[in-house]
Amino acid sequence: MRLPYNIATNGVVYYVDEKDREIYRLNADKIGIYKMMISNKFVYTIDCYDFFYEDFGKIVFTNKEEAEAALQAMQEGE
């Protein structure tokens, strides 16, 4: 299975929480992957947060600059 990001980059991803408009730094050294039986989608668990593949590049980023740009775009779209 291919991961949605290169885990070897720095072991960190940034999560933009759409509800509280905050950026969280998550430790991505270890991730869990499981398949949802109903939808057949894979779920990636990073630091106790669950994400779908399509969340990467939308609310989960490998660098803080991309996360800040996404947060700014969310705030401007309100």
Secondary structure, DSSP 8 states (H G I E B T S, - for coil): ---SS-TTTTSEEEEEETTTTEEEEEE-SSEEEEE-TTT--EEEEETTEEEEGGGBTTTEESSHHHHHHHHHHHHHT-
